Amino acid sequence: MKTINKLLRINKKKPGAVKKEAPKRKGQQKGDAKGAGVKPAHRPETSVAAPMTIKDLLKPSPTFQETPQNGRVRLFIEKLRLCCVMFDWPKDGNHSQTDSRGIEIKRQLLLELVDFVGKSKAVFSEHVVVEIMKMVRLNLFRNLPPKVHKDMIDPEEEEPVFEAAWPHLQIVYEFFLRFIVSGDLDVRLMRKFIKIKFVNNLLGLFDSEDPRERDYLKTILHRIYAKFMMLRAFIRKSINTTFYNFIYETERHNGVAELLEILGSIINGFALPLKEEHKQFFKTALIPMHKVKPLHVFHRQLSYCVTQFVDKDHTLATDAIIGLLKYWPVLNSSKELLFLNELEEILELTQPEEFEMVYKILFKRIGEAIGSPHFQIAERALFFWHNEYISSLIADYRKDILPIIFPALQVNSQNHWNQTVSTLTLNVLKIFVDIDSNLVEECSKAFEIEQERKEEKKKKRAERWALITKGG
């Protein structure tokens, strides 16, 4: 959006940029008609005028400043129609001379439209809105290019693919955003145009590989959700469907992070008590989303959604914790760190009643993390005791928790290769000693007995193998 404002300032310095006369030609040059046609309008009221062509675009067009106030709306409509002229965007970026001129003129016209819609205080009539929506649909709604060899690439190594038509698309998005957020927008009138089909087309564009486009889409869809109450249920359902398809079928969608960000705001506005359908979505979509491979791409937004749900309904904490344990990435250290971070956020919102239901299976997993040879995982698990609330929960259930994690603490304190982990382990042991020294002593004795039993078992196994080897 800052880029658009900069372009607008530059455009104002060149008021005559679009007034150059087109060179006289005997016939239309090759490439003039390529993509330049406009599809027939679906609504009879859109226009009776013939679709604009590149020839029309190349003709000089007056600026709004040069036009009397009573003629500016008519000029606005004319410029909207001119911006319905479409161009091909070759991968190599090589356009014909005529197309290059037309592309630049259209860009200047789009900037003029952005400036006009941002400054205009008039409530646009239905006739004008028809032309606005037609221009937006023609420029934005398109088939996204196929994803080539995506399955062969590690998601962490993927480079974003930028849309070739972005010089026009960006300005159209900015224009539509300013139009949607306008305080003078007649929402009742707009209900005729922003319907389920329109929203569906917007949602389809979230799979664009260009992050700049997805960012605009996120903002626009969020504004539509806020202004058009009758579409809210449909938008939520469509996002849910996208997530189900992503989790259980494709594991590929470029816009999951942006959709989760929108969803986070939606969840924040849910009334209490939560509806059953919302709880069901939490259990069947948000929690299973932790199992997909490209989790790192959208984990921050996913974690926010999960904690928003738990904050609204504390009983969901058990579902969240059990779900994380179910999908725990045992062999992926980077994902395990993400899980530990999210787990702490959930535990901060967990009430004692819910904690009591899950603490035994939870600390079995935390004990394994404490004993991990990967120092970052062990360190992150030990940091739980730096959280005052979580530490108090552990203290309340120490008689069951300490026996579960004591072996990992004892081994770490004696022979972990990382000094920081050893120090943190000793600090945790000291916390337990200060709270209940007798319990620590009992666990220490039980650990020694278990170690002796293991050594004895190991010794007997070695003796049996020796006898087998000797007998052979």
N, C-alpha and C positions, 0 to 999 in steps of 0.2 A: 504494500500500500504506500510506503514511503517512496518506492520507485515510481509509482503512478503520479504522486504529487510532484516529484521532480520533473517527470515528463510533461506534466501540465504547465509548469513554470517555463520550461523550454519552449513548449508549443506557443505560449502567449507572446514570446519574444519574436516568433515567426508567424505573424497573422496571415501573411500571404502565401504560406507554404502550400496550400491546396489550390491556389488560384492560377497555376501555370496552365497555359493553353496546351491542349493535347496536339501533338504533331498531326498534320493532315496526311491521310493515307488513302490510297485507292481502295483498299479492302482491309478486312480485319486480319491482323498478323497472327501467325501461328502461336497458339498458347493463350490467345485472348479469351476464348470460350471455355477453356479448360477449368472446370469447377466453378465457372462464373455464374451459372444459372441458379435461379432460386426456385425451390419446389413450390408448386401451387399451394395456396393457403387452404387449410382445412376448414376454416370458418368463413362463411360468406361475408361477414362484416369486416374482415381484415383489410381488404382493399379491393377496389375495382381497377386499380392501376396495374399496368403490365409490370412484370418483374424487372428489376434493374439489371443492367449488364455492365461489363467492364467499360464499355463505351461511355455509359452514363457516369461511371465513377471517375473517368478521366476528364470529364468536363469540369470547369471551375465552379466552386460552390461558395457562396458568400458566408462570412462568419456571423455569429449571433450578434456581435458588437455592431456590425454594419447594418443589421436588420432592425426595422422598427419593432417596438414591443408587441404590437398586435399581429406581427407576422412571424414571430419566433416559434410558436408552436407548430405552424405549418412547415417552417424550415427544419424544426426538430424531427418531424415525421419524415421529411425528405431525406435527411441524413441517416435516420434509422433504416430506411429502405436501401440506401446506398451501401450501408454496412451489411446488408444481406447478400452482397456479392461475395462468393466464396472462391478461394484459391487452393490449388494443390501446393503441398510443401514437400518437395523432393528431399530425400535423405542427404544428398550432396549439397543442398542449399542453393543450387544453381537454378535461377528463374530466368525466364525470357525477359527482355528489356521492358516489355509492356507490363508483364506481371509484376516486375520489381517496382515499377512506378505505381501500379495499382495498389500493391501491398502497402507502400508507404503512405499513399493518399488515404487509404482506408484506416490506417493506424492513426493518422492525424484527425480524421473524422471521429473515430472512437474516443479520442482524447477530448474532443470538443463536446461529445455527448456526456462524458463523465463530468466535465466541468458544468455543463448546463443542468444536469439532473441534481448535482450537488448544491447548486445555488438557487434553483427554481423553487419558489414558495407556492406555486399554483398546485392545486389538486388535479392530477391528470384525469382527463375524461376516459370513458371506456374505449373510445376510438383510438386514443393515443396509447393506452395500455395494450390494446391488441397489437399495435405495431412494435411496441417494446418487447412483448413476450415472443413475437414472431422472430425478431432479430436475435434474441437470447437463445431460443431453441435452435435456430439454424446454425449458430456459431458454436454452441457448447455441445449439443447432443450429437454424438458421433460414435462409430464403432471404434473401440480402443484397439491399437495394434496387437497382434498375437504376441504372447510371451515366448521368446525363443530360447531353448535350452535351459530353462530356469531350473529344472530338476538336477542339472549337472553342476550347478553352482552352489557353493556354501552361502547361505543367506548373509553371513557376516562379511563376506567378501564382495557382495554385489554392489555395483556402482549404480546410483540413480540414473534413470534414462529420462532425459528432458524432452518435452514436447516441442516439435519443430515449429508448430503454429503459435507458440507462447507469446510472441510479440503482439498478436491479436487477442488470443484467449485471455491473457492477463487483464487487458483493458476491458474486455466484455465482462469478466468476473467482477472487476472493480465497479463497473457501471451498474451491474445487477445488484451488487451488495449495497451500493449507495441508494439505489431505488427501493430496495426492500426495507432498509432501516430508516427511510425518510419518515419524519413525523407526520407528514401530510398524506401518507399512503392510506387509501380507502380499503380497509381490510375486507369489508363486505363485497366490494367490487372485485378484489383480487381472488376471492373464493371461486370465481368463474374460471380463473386461469391456473391457479396453483392447486391442482387436484392430485389424485393418487398417481396418475400416469406421469405427471411432471416430476413428482417426488421420486418415483421409481427410476426415472431417467437420471436424476441427480445422484441417487444412491449407486447406480451402475457406474458412474464416473469415479467413485471412490477407489476403484481398482486401477486407476491411472498410475503409471510408474513415476510420474513427475510429482515430487513432494510439494512443489509450489501450488500445483492445481489442487491437491488434496487439502492443503491448508485453507484455500479459499472456500472449497466445498464444505469443510467443517464449519467455518464461520457462517456461511449462508444457510446450511441446513439447521444449524442451531437457532438462527434468527427466525426461520420459518416455523420451527417447533414452538418458539416462544409466542409468535403472533397468530398462528392458525391452530386454534385449539382442536378443531374438528379433525386435524390430521395427526394429532399426537399418538393416538393408539396405533394407527397405521405405521408411523415412523418407527415406533418401538418394535412392533411386530416384524417389520422389514429388517431392522438391525439384528433382531434375534435370529431370523432366518439366515442372514448372511453369516452370522457366527456359527450356527449349527452346520452349515455347509462347509465352512472353514475347518471346524474341529473334526467332523466325522467323515469328510470326503476329500477335500483338496489340500488342506494345510497351506494353501497359497491364497493370499489376498493382500494387496498392497495397502489397503486403507484401514486395517484393523485398529491401529493406534489412534487414528483420527476418530473412528466410530466409537471407540472406548472413551475417548475424551468427551465426546458429546454425551455419551451414556452417563458418564460421571456427573455431569451437570443435571441430567434428567433424574438420576437417583437422588441427588441432593434435594430435589424438589418433591419427592414422593411424600404423600401424607401418611400419617400413622393412624392405626396400625397398617403395616404393609399388606398389600393384597396377596392372596395365595399365588396368583400368576407371577408376581414379581419374585416371590421366594422360589418358585419352581425354576424360573429363569436363572436365578443365582446358583441353584444346585446343578442344573443340567447344561448350562452354557458357561458361566464365568469360571466355575471351579474346574471343569474338564479342560478349559482353555490352557491350563497349566501344563498339559501333557504335550502340546505341539512343539515341534523343533525350533521354529523361529521365535521362541518366547521372549528372548532378549529385546526384540524389536519393539514390543508393546508392553513389557512387564510393568513399567512404571504406571501406565494408565490402568492396566488390569488390577494392580495392587490397590490403586486408589478406589476403584469401583467396589472391590471386595470389602475394603475397610469401611466404605460408606454404608454398605448393606449391614455390616456387623454393628456399626455405630447406631443404625436405626432400629435394629432388632438383635439384641444380644444373644438370643437363642441360636442365631445362625453361626455363632463362633465355633460351635462344635462341628457343624458341617464344613466350615472353612478349614479347620485344623485337620479333621479326618481326611478331607479331600487333598490337602497338601501332602499328608503322609502317604496317601494312596499313590500319588503321582511323583513321589520324591525321586529326583534324578541322582541315583546312587553313583553312576559312572560319569557324571558331568559336573565337574567342580564349579564352573562358572554359573551354571544354573542352580546348583546347590546353594551358592552364596545368595542368589536372588530369593530362593525359598526361605532361607534363614532371615533375611531382611524383612520379608513379608510376614513371616511368622511372628517376629517381635511386634510388628504393628498390630497384628490381630490380637496377640496376648495382652497388649496394653488396653484393649477394649473388652477383654473377656472377664465376665463376672465369676466369682468363686464357685457358683453352682455349676456353670458350664465347665470351668477348669477341672472340677472334681470328676467329671465324666470322661476326660481325655488325658489326664496328666500321666498316667502310667505308660500308655503307648507312645505318648508324645516324648517323654524323657528317655524312653528306650532309643528313639531316633536321635535325640539331642546328645545322649551318651556316646553314640557312634560318631557323631560329628565332633565331639570333644576329643575323641581318640583318633581322629583322622590324621594321617601323616601329612596331609596338605595343610600347611600352617595357617592359611587364611580361613579355612573352614573351621579348624579348631579354635582359632582366635575369635571368629565371629560368634560361635556357640558360647564361648566363655564370656563374651560381652553381655549376654543376657543378664548377668548378675550386676551389671552397671545400671540396669533399669530398676529403679526403686520399687515400682509396682509389681513387676514380675518377680523380683527378688523376694518381696513380701509373700506372694502366692507360694513360691517354692518353700519358704520358711514354714508356712502353715501346713504343708504336706511333706515336710522333710523326712519323716519316718519311712515313707514309701519311696520318695524320690532319691534320697542319698544312696540307698543300697543299689539302685539301678545304675547310677552314674559313677559310683565310687571307684570301680575298677579302672575306668578311663582316667579319672582324676589321679589315681595313685600311679599308674604307668606314666602319665604325662609328667608328674612331679619328679619322677626318678630318671626317666630316659628320653624325653622328647627332644628331638634334635634342634628345635627352635627355642631360643632363650626367652622370647616374648611369651610364647605359649606356656613354657614352664613357669614363668613369673605369674601369669594370669591364673594358672591352675592353683598355685600356692595361695594366691589371694582368695580364690573361691573356697579352698579347704579351710582357710582361716575364718571365713564367714561362718561356715558350718561349725567350726570349733567354738566360736564365740556364742553361737546360738545354742548348741547342744553337743558339748564335748563327749558326753557318754555315748551318744549315737555314733560319733566319728570313731570312737575307740571300738565299738561293737563291729562297725563296718570294716575297720582295719583288721581285726582278728578274723572275721569271716573271710576277708580277702586272702589273708595268709594261709588259712586252712584250705581254701580253694586252690591256691597256688601249690601247696604241698600235695594236694590230691592230684592235681594235673601232672606234677613232676613224677609222682609215684606211678601214675598211669603211663606216662611217657617212658619211664624206666622199664616197666613190665613189657611194654610193646617192643622196646629195643632188645630185651632179653629173648622174647619169642622169635624175633627175626634172626637173632644170632643162632638160636637152636635150629631154625629152619635152614639157614645157610650152612651150618655145620653138618646137618643131616643130609643135605643135598650133595 
